[in-house]
Amino acid sequence: MSFNVGDNVGPYKIIEQLGQGGMATVYKAYHAALDRYVALKALHPAFGEDVTFSARFQREARVVAKLEHPHIVPVYDYAEHEKRPYLVMKYIEGDTLKARLNQGPLTTQEIEKVVDTVGSALAYAHKQGILHRDIKPSNVLVATDGEMYLADFGLARIAQSGESTLSSDMIMGTPQYISPEQAMGKKELDDGTDIYSFAVMLYEMVVGQVPFSADTPFS
C-alpha cells in the first residue's frame, strides 16, 4: 500500500510527497508530540515484503543514525507501518543543489560553500568507515537559510567491515557520477569512489555539465 496525504503513519501524519526513487518514497510529515515536521522515507511495498531487504534497510538506519555532523541530515527514528519499513529524518526546508544548478551558474561563494560543507561531511563519514556511494547534486540539500546538507546515505556501506546495506549483486549509484570501479561492480570500494563522484559534481558546478554522460554505468 502507498501512504497518502492525511494518513497517520505511527505518530507521524503525512503532509505531502516530496520525492520518489527506485527503492523508496520520501514524504513530509508532522510529528504532533514534538510539534515539528520531519522527512519520512518509506520503502516501496515490494521491498517491504522482502524480509531480507527490510533487515538491510534497518541496518541502514543504524549506520546513518551513528553519523553526527552539522551538514549530514540526521536520522531520528526507524519503524514499520503495516509491514512497510520507514526512516524518519530531519526535514530540511529548501531545495536540492540539482534544482539550484537548473536555475543557472553558481556563484564562487556557493561553490566554495559546497566544497566546505559537503566536503567536511564526506570526510567525517569516511573517518567513521562509511561510504555514501551516490554523491550527486540531487543528494545535496540547500536550505532556505543557505546552509547545505549531504542527504540520502541509503547506499551507505561500512567500508571497514565490508557489510553492505544493499544487495551485493546490484550496481548502485548514478551513471554520470559513479567511479569506474563502482561501475564495474567491484565489492571492495574505498573513500576514492566518493571522492571521484564529488569531483564530478564539482566539475559540473564550475563548467555547467558533467564531464561524461551515459545511460548505463558501463557506457
Backbone bond lengths (Angstrom), bond angles and torsions (degrees), N, CA, C in turn:
res aa  C-N    CA-C-N  psi(-1)  N-CA   C-N-CA  omega(-1)  CA-C   N-CA-C  phi
1 M - - - 1.451 - - 1.521 110.33 -
2 S 1.324 116.89 154.40 1.453 122.17 177.41 1.520 109.55 -100.94
3 F 1.318 116.07 153.09 1.450 120.22 174.58 1.525 107.86 -86.33
4 N 1.311 116.50 138.43 1.453 121.40 -178.97 1.525 110.57 -118.54
5 V 1.323 115.59 158.69 1.463 120.78 178.02 1.525 108.97 -56.34
6 G 1.329 115.74 129.98 1.460 120.89 -179.18 1.515 113.83 97.88
7 D 1.342 117.14 -16.35 1.466 120.42 179.13 1.527 110.33 -67.19
8 N 1.325 115.66 146.71 1.458 121.35 172.63 1.520 108.19 -99.85
9 V 1.311 115.85 117.65 1.461 122.18 179.16 1.522 106.58 -111.38
10 G 1.325 116.00 99.30 1.452 118.98 -171.24 1.522 107.66 60.61
11 P 1.330 118.35 -133.03 1.469 120.64 179.09 1.529 113.47 -85.39
12 Y 1.329 117.00 7.22 1.460 121.06 -174.81 1.530 111.52 -108.71
13 K 1.325 116.30 135.76 1.460 121.47 177.83 1.524 109.29 -104.29
14 I 1.337 116.43 125.00 1.460 121.31 -178.33 1.529 110.15 -69.69
15 I 1.329 116.09 125.94 1.462 122.02 -179.45 1.529 111.44 -100.48
16 E 1.328 116.14 -46.11 1.464 120.46 178.71 1.522 109.97 -164.48
17 Q 1.337 115.53 160.36 1.460 120.15 175.95 1.522 108.28 -88.49
18 L 1.337 116.04 131.16 1.458 121.09 -178.11 1.522 112.78 -97.28
19 G 1.317 116.68 -33.20 1.459 119.65 -177.66 1.512 111.26 -176.31
20 Q 1.326 115.08 168.17 1.459 119.81 -179.02 1.516 109.84 -144.68
21 G 1.328 115.94 134.81 1.454 121.28 179.08 1.512 110.88 -120.77
22 G 1.321 115.59 -167.98 1.452 119.92 -176.95 1.514 114.04 -69.37
23 M 1.332 116.88 -25.76 1.458 120.06 -176.66 1.518 114.47 -116.76
24 A 1.320 117.12 -21.80 1.461 119.02 -173.26 1.523 112.20 -149.83
25 T 1.323 114.68 162.94 1.460 122.50 175.41 1.522 107.80 -118.50
26 V 1.329 116.47 139.39 1.461 121.12 -179.17 1.527 109.64 -109.70
27 Y 1.328 115.27 132.13 1.460 121.68 -179.10 1.527 110.27 -122.14
28 K 1.316 115.03 153.62 1.457 120.75 166.39 1.520 105.69 -89.29
29 A 1.326 116.73 130.04 1.460 120.52 -177.90 1.525 109.69 -134.76
30 Y 1.331 115.10 163.22 1.463 120.55 -179.12 1.521 109.71 -117.93
31 H 1.339 115.09 130.29 1.460 121.56 178.01 1.528 107.69 -105.72
32 A 1.325 116.23 100.67 1.466 121.08 -173.38 1.521 112.95 -63.41
33 A 1.333 117.65 -38.08 1.466 120.85 -176.28 1.526 112.15 -59.03
34 L 1.338 116.16 -36.10 1.467 120.36 -179.76 1.524 112.07 -107.21
35 D 1.338 116.33 1.96 1.464 122.16 178.03 1.528 111.59 51.64
36 R 1.337 115.72 56.37 1.458 119.02 178.17 1.530 110.22 -150.50
37 Y 1.320 114.65 156.01 1.458 120.94 175.81 1.522 108.93 -90.20
38 V 1.321 115.68 147.58 1.457 121.58 179.33 1.525 109.07 -136.41
39 A 1.321 115.64 165.77 1.464 121.31 172.72 1.522 106.79 -102.99
40 L 1.315 116.54 125.57 1.461 121.89 -177.08 1.527 108.64 -112.81
41 K 1.332 115.89 118.01 1.464 121.82 -177.54 1.523 108.72 -106.57
42 A 1.336 116.72 110.82 1.464 121.65 -175.72 1.524 111.33 -110.32
43 L 1.329 115.64 133.22 1.463 120.12 175.83 1.519 109.96 -62.64
44 H 1.324 116.67 145.30 1.456 119.95 174.31 1.529 108.33 -62.95
45 P 1.327 117.81 146.11 1.469 122.03 -176.01 1.525 114.52 -49.34
46 A 1.334 117.67 -40.16 1.466 120.52 -177.84 1.524 111.44 -60.73
47 F 1.336 116.60 -38.81 1.458 120.36 179.15 1.523 110.73 -73.79
48 G 1.333 115.78 -34.76 1.452 119.95 -179.17 1.515 112.82 -63.09
49 E 1.337 116.05 -26.82 1.460 120.38 179.99 1.521 112.15 -77.84
50 D 1.329 116.12 -14.36 1.460 121.31 178.94 1.529 108.18 -88.48
51 V 1.320 116.43 107.55 1.464 121.03 -176.14 1.525 111.47 -58.84
52 T 1.325 116.49 -41.75 1.462 120.63 -179.19 1.519 111.12 -64.17
53 F 1.334 115.90 -43.92 1.458 119.82 -178.95 1.526 110.58 -67.06
54 S 1.322 116.79 -38.22 1.464 120.63 178.59 1.523 110.52 -62.12
55 A 1.334 115.72 -38.04 1.465 119.96 178.78 1.520 110.11 -65.01
56 R 1.335 116.88 -38.21 1.461 120.65 177.53 1.523 110.48 -65.95
57 F 1.315 115.73 -38.26 1.462 120.56 179.32 1.530 110.18 -63.03
58 Q 1.337 116.16 -39.18 1.462 119.81 177.96 1.524 110.56 -67.18
59 R 1.331 117.07 -38.13 1.461 119.85 177.07 1.524 110.18 -63.65
60 E 1.345 115.36 -35.78 1.463 119.79 176.60 1.520 109.80 -58.43
61 A 1.324 116.06 -44.69 1.465 120.50 -179.62 1.521 110.74 -59.89
62 R 1.318 116.41 -42.80 1.464 120.32 -178.99 1.524 111.47 -66.32
63 V 1.331 116.03 -38.39 1.461 120.59 179.32 1.524 110.59 -64.24
64 V 1.331 116.22 -52.23 1.462 120.59 -175.95 1.524 111.53 -68.77
65 A 1.328 117.12 -32.87 1.465 120.41 -179.29 1.527 111.85 -63.43
66 K 1.324 116.87 -20.39 1.469 120.67 179.53 1.525 111.96 -79.82
67 L 1.325 116.71 -13.39 1.459 120.33 -178.68 1.527 110.21 -82.85
68 E 1.307 116.43 119.99 1.460 121.37 178.69 1.523 108.91 -125.15
69 H 1.310 114.92 95.77 1.466 121.35 -178.16 1.520 107.87 -144.13
70 P 1.329 118.11 140.82 1.472 120.56 -176.65 1.526 114.91 -62.29
71 H 1.342 117.37 -15.26 1.459 118.95 -178.84 1.529 112.72 -120.29
72 I 1.329 115.95 24.07 1.463 121.97 171.24 1.520 107.16 -119.11
73 V 1.324 117.10 128.31 1.464 120.73 -179.32 1.531 108.69 -63.18
74 P 1.336 117.96 118.55 1.467 120.44 -176.56 1.528 113.76 -78.83
75 V 1.333 115.07 151.75 1.463 122.11 175.52 1.522 108.12 -96.36
76 Y 1.340 116.61 129.21 1.459 121.69 -179.57 1.524 113.13 -96.18
77 D 1.342 116.07 -34.27 1.461 118.21 -168.86 1.522 110.64 -159.22
78 Y 1.339 114.88 159.69 1.467 122.77 172.25 1.517 107.09 -139.31
79 A 1.330 116.69 136.36 1.465 120.09 178.33 1.529 108.86 -161.75
80 E 1.331 115.62 -178.50 1.459 121.59 175.86 1.519 109.11 -129.49
81 H 1.324 115.58 144.46 1.462 121.29 176.81 1.518 107.78 -130.25
82 E 1.328 115.46 115.04 1.465 121.29 -177.24 1.524 110.67 51.29
83 K 1.333 114.39 48.34 1.468 124.46 177.31 1.530 113.55 67.58
84 R 1.324 116.79 16.02 1.461 120.10 177.42 1.530 109.18 -111.68
85 P 1.336 118.17 109.32 1.467 121.66 -178.24 1.531 111.77 -67.78
86 Y 1.331 115.58 147.14 1.460 119.29 176.52 1.525 111.10 -149.20
87 L 1.331 114.39 152.84 1.459 122.87 174.54 1.524 108.26 -107.55
88 V 1.316 116.36 148.40 1.461 121.19 175.21 1.522 107.71 -118.89
89 M 1.325 115.65 124.07 1.459 121.36 -176.17 1.526 111.08 -126.73
90 K 1.307 115.61 168.92 1.455 120.46 176.02 1.523 109.16 -62.75
91 Y 1.322 116.26 136.22 1.462 120.75 177.13 1.524 109.00 -89.15
92 I 1.328 115.95 123.88 1.459 121.60 179.78 1.524 108.78 -104.30
93 E 1.320 116.23 114.60 1.465 121.00 177.77 1.522 108.40 -75.65
94 G 1.330 117.09 118.42 1.456 120.01 -178.89 1.513 111.18 156.35
95 D 1.327 116.51 -141.29 1.463 121.37 -178.09 1.521 108.74 -146.20
96 T 1.320 116.57 -173.41 1.460 120.73 179.55 1.527 110.70 -98.66
97 L 1.317 115.54 162.31 1.462 120.53 175.78 1.528 109.73 -63.39
98 K 1.322 116.80 -32.12 1.465 120.44 177.89 1.524 110.56 -60.94
99 A 1.333 116.34 -44.27 1.464 120.31 178.91 1.525 110.34 -63.42
100 R 1.334 116.01 -38.47 1.472 119.77 178.51 1.527 110.70 -64.90
101 L 1.321 117.79 -40.95 1.463 121.45 178.65 1.527 111.27 -63.57
102 N 1.319 116.30 -33.77 1.464 120.28 179.26 1.526 112.38 -67.80
103 Q 1.331 116.00 -18.21 1.464 120.61 -179.45 1.527 112.24 -84.37
104 G 1.325 116.72 -15.20 1.458 119.93 -179.22 1.516 111.64 140.25
105 P 1.337 117.26 178.03 1.466 121.95 -177.72 1.530 112.70 -58.94
106 L 1.322 115.79 145.22 1.457 121.16 176.61 1.525 109.79 -80.69
107 T 1.314 115.90 151.78 1.459 120.16 175.33 1.528 108.61 -78.46
108 T 1.320 115.68 164.19 1.462 120.14 177.94 1.525 110.21 -59.58
109 Q 1.334 116.07 -38.66 1.460 120.57 -179.92 1.531 111.14 -64.26
110 E 1.327 116.81 -39.44 1.465 120.36 179.47 1.524 110.88 -66.39
111 I 1.320 116.30 -41.88 1.465 120.41 179.52 1.529 109.89 -63.25
112 E 1.328 116.05 -43.58 1.464 120.18 179.28 1.527 110.88 -62.05
113 K 1.328 116.32 -36.24 1.465 119.79 -179.22 1.524 110.91 -68.27
114 V 1.329 116.88 -38.57 1.464 120.00 177.14 1.525 109.91 -62.62
115 V 1.327 115.63 -44.97 1.468 120.20 179.96 1.526 110.23 -59.63
116 D 1.331 116.44 -45.77 1.464 120.76 -177.03 1.530 112.42 -68.79
117 T 1.332 116.72 -51.19 1.465 119.90 -172.92 1.523 113.08 -77.14
118 V 1.324 116.67 -53.31 1.462 119.87 -178.60 1.527 110.12 -69.31
119 G 1.331 115.72 -37.53 1.464 119.29 178.12 1.518 111.78 -61.61
120 S 1.327 117.20 -42.94 1.468 120.22 -179.95 1.526 110.92 -68.77
121 A 1.340 116.84 -36.33 1.464 120.72 178.57 1.526 110.49 -64.68
122 L 1.319 115.81 -41.75 1.460 120.79 -179.55 1.527 110.64 -68.01
123 A 1.326 116.40 -41.96 1.466 120.41 178.89 1.526 110.33 -61.85
124 Y 1.328 116.34 -40.43 1.463 120.94 178.75 1.529 110.84 -62.68
125 A 1.343 116.70 -46.80 1.468 120.50 -179.65 1.525 110.57 -60.39
126 H 1.320 116.33 -40.91 1.463 120.08 179.91 1.527 111.34 -63.86
127 K 1.319 116.83 -35.58 1.465 119.69 177.89 1.526 111.34 -66.07
128 Q 1.343 116.05 -24.47 1.462 120.60 177.35 1.530 111.20 -87.29
129 G 1.344 116.28 0.50 1.460 120.49 -179.52 1.511 113.80 80.87
130 I 1.333 117.09 21.62 1.462 120.96 -176.30 1.525 111.02 -116.04
131 L 1.328 115.60 129.97 1.460 121.66 175.45 1.524 109.20 -99.88
132 H 1.322 116.17 147.64 1.462 120.46 177.17 1.526 110.65 -84.05
133 R 1.321 116.70 -50.65 1.462 125.83 175.05 1.528 115.08 75.35
134 D 1.322 118.19 4.70 1.470 118.76 177.05 1.529 110.43 -151.96
135 I 1.334 115.96 51.05 1.461 120.82 178.42 1.529 108.99 -71.76
136 K 1.325 116.32 123.91 1.465 122.48 178.93 1.526 107.96 -166.07
137 P 1.327 118.35 162.78 1.474 121.20 -176.58 1.526 114.59 -56.98
138 S 1.323 118.12 -33.36 1.466 119.40 -178.25 1.524 112.27 -73.39
139 N 1.339 117.37 -10.85 1.461 120.78 176.91 1.524 112.33 -102.70
140 V 1.327 115.73 11.93 1.464 121.11 172.95 1.527 106.95 -113.28
141 L 1.320 116.61 120.25 1.459 121.09 -178.31 1.523 110.20 -96.94
142 V 1.324 115.50 135.43 1.465 121.45 178.16 1.526 107.41 -111.64
143 A 1.320 116.39 109.50 1.462 121.21 -177.83 1.525 110.53 -73.18
144 T 1.323 115.71 162.27 1.466 120.68 -178.79 1.526 112.12 -62.34
145 D 1.340 117.25 -23.48 1.465 120.17 178.75 1.528 112.25 -89.21
146 G 1.347 116.14 4.18 1.454 120.18 177.37 1.514 115.07 94.90
147 E 1.327 117.28 -11.27 1.466 120.07 178.98 1.527 109.97 -69.65
148 M 1.329 116.20 151.74 1.459 120.89 -178.30 1.521 110.81 -122.02
149 Y 1.340 114.81 146.00 1.459 120.83 -176.24 1.527 110.49 -136.88
150 L 1.318 115.51 139.69 1.461 121.02 174.43 1.522 107.46 -87.72
151 A 1.322 116.14 124.34 1.459 121.08 -174.48 1.523 111.88 -119.12
152 D 1.309 114.70 170.77 1.457 124.73 172.35 1.521 113.90 58.78
153 F 1.319 114.87 71.93 1.457 119.77 171.25 1.527 109.00 -85.96
154 G 1.339 116.26 31.78 1.460 121.33 -178.90 1.512 113.05 -62.22
155 L 1.323 117.27 -20.40 1.461 120.41 177.89 1.524 110.38 -103.63
156 A 1.324 115.25 15.18 1.458 119.99 -176.05 1.522 111.81 -57.62
157 R 1.309 114.31 146.22 1.459 120.21 -179.21 1.517 108.34 -139.30
158 I 1.303 116.66 133.84 1.460 119.44 176.46 1.522 107.25 -79.71
159 A 1.323 115.79 99.72 1.457 120.95 -170.70 1.527 113.10 -60.10
160 Q 1.307 116.60 -40.25 1.456 118.99 -174.62 1.520 112.67 -67.03
161 S 1.325 117.24 -38.31 1.459 120.00 -176.94 1.515 112.39 -90.71
162 G 1.355 116.17 -16.12 1.456 119.52 -179.46 1.508 112.82 75.52
163 E 1.341 117.83 14.07 1.458 121.08 -178.80 1.517 110.05 -90.68
164 S 1.319 116.95 116.90 1.451 121.24 -179.56 1.513 110.06 -94.19
165 T 1.330 116.09 145.21 1.457 120.01 176.72 1.518 111.12 -84.97
166 L 1.333 116.88 -2.46 1.455 120.66 179.45 1.517 109.62 -129.66
167 S 1.313 115.60 165.48 1.456 121.10 -176.88 1.518 111.33 -55.86
168 S 1.323 116.58 134.68 1.459 121.47 -176.45 1.518 112.98 -70.37
169 D 1.331 117.90 -15.00 1.458 119.03 -178.99 1.527 112.34 -96.80
170 M 1.343 117.10 11.71 1.455 121.04 178.82 1.523 109.72 -106.05
171 I 1.341 117.19 133.27 1.455 121.03 174.17 1.516 106.64 -89.56
172 M 1.340 115.67 108.11 1.445 119.83 -174.77 1.520 110.64 -98.45
173 G 1.330 115.11 156.14 1.451 120.13 178.35 1.518 110.82 119.38
174 T 1.332 115.77 177.55 1.456 121.99 -178.46 1.524 108.73 -107.94
175 P 1.343 118.48 124.90 1.471 122.50 -172.04 1.522 115.84 -45.84
176 Q 1.338 118.16 -44.75 1.467 120.13 -175.69 1.524 113.32 -68.97
177 Y 1.331 117.26 -16.07 1.461 119.75 -172.89 1.527 114.84 -117.14
178 I 1.322 118.41 -20.67 1.461 118.68 -173.86 1.525 112.00 -73.78
179 S 1.317 115.06 153.22 1.461 121.89 -178.67 1.528 110.46 -73.10
180 P 1.336 117.65 159.33 1.468 120.83 178.24 1.527 112.59 -56.48
181 E 1.332 116.78 -41.86 1.468 119.23 -178.56 1.526 111.75 -67.36
182 Q 1.330 116.19 -33.25 1.461 119.10 177.42 1.527 110.12 -71.64
183 A 1.335 116.50 -38.28 1.463 121.04 178.63 1.526 111.26 -64.23
184 M 1.331 116.10 -30.91 1.461 120.82 179.80 1.524 112.06 -79.65
185 G 1.329 115.92 -4.31 1.456 119.77 177.09 1.511 114.97 80.49
186 K 1.328 117.10 19.94 1.462 119.40 179.55 1.526 110.47 -66.21
187 K 1.316 116.29 136.42 1.461 121.09 -177.05 1.523 112.29 -81.42
188 E 1.327 116.44 -34.78 1.461 119.95 -177.50 1.524 109.85 -90.33
189 L 1.313 116.20 90.84 1.459 121.84 178.76 1.527 109.51 -103.91
190 D 1.334 115.92 155.98 1.459 119.47 176.72 1.526 109.45 -129.58
191 D 1.331 115.98 -170.23 1.462 120.74 -176.89 1.527 112.62 -54.88
192 G 1.328 116.23 -28.47 1.454 120.91 -176.38 1.517 113.97 -57.70
193 T 1.334 117.13 -30.48 1.469 119.18 -178.57 1.527 110.98 -67.15
194 D 1.341 117.07 -37.45 1.467 120.89 176.67 1.527 111.03 -72.63
195 I 1.332 115.82 -38.53 1.464 120.20 -179.38 1.527 110.11 -63.73
196 Y 1.333 116.48 -38.90 1.469 120.70 177.01 1.531 109.87 -60.38
197 S 1.333 116.67 -49.03 1.464 121.07 -178.81 1.529 111.09 -62.95
198 F 1.328 115.91 -38.82 1.461 121.03 178.76 1.531 110.09 -63.50
199 A 1.339 116.17 -40.11 1.465 120.89 179.34 1.532 110.97 -65.70
200 V 1.333 116.52 -39.32 1.471 120.23 177.66 1.528 109.72 -62.20
201 M 1.332 115.89 -42.15 1.462 120.40 179.66 1.530 110.87 -64.31
202 L 1.325 117.07 -40.91 1.465 120.67 178.38 1.527 110.55 -65.06
203 Y 1.326 116.76 -39.60 1.469 121.37 177.17 1.528 109.51 -58.80
204 E 1.321 115.72 -44.48 1.463 120.36 -179.97 1.528 111.28 -63.01
205 M 1.330 116.92 -38.64 1.462 120.10 -179.35 1.527 111.78 -65.86
206 V 1.327 116.35 -35.00 1.462 120.87 -177.56 1.528 111.99 -83.78
207 V 1.339 116.39 -44.94 1.466 121.38 -173.84 1.528 112.89 -89.68
208 G 1.336 116.19 -30.99 1.460 119.33 -179.76 1.512 114.09 103.71
209 Q 1.324 116.76 -1.06 1.464 121.03 177.23 1.524 108.84 -157.12
210 V 1.334 115.90 159.28 1.461 119.41 179.20 1.524 109.23 -75.34
211 P 1.338 118.09 153.55 1.473 120.19 -178.00 1.522 113.57 -67.00
212 F 1.341 116.29 -29.37 1.462 121.05 178.90 1.519 108.59 -133.81
213 S 1.319 116.24 147.23 1.459 120.18 178.48 1.518 108.91 -131.10
214 A 1.348 116.11 129.23 1.459 120.79 -179.26 1.514 109.93 -154.36
215 D 1.313 115.69 159.04 1.459 120.98 -179.70 1.522 112.34 -93.52
216 T 1.325 116.45 -19.58 1.459 120.60 -179.69 1.520 109.29 -132.11
217 P 1.334 118.32 156.66 1.462 121.15 179.72 1.521 113.18 -56.05
218 F 1.343 118.17 -41.01 1.455 120.29 -175.98 1.520 112.85 -75.00
219 S 1.328 118.15 -23.53 1.464 120.35 177.00 1.518 110.73 -65.28
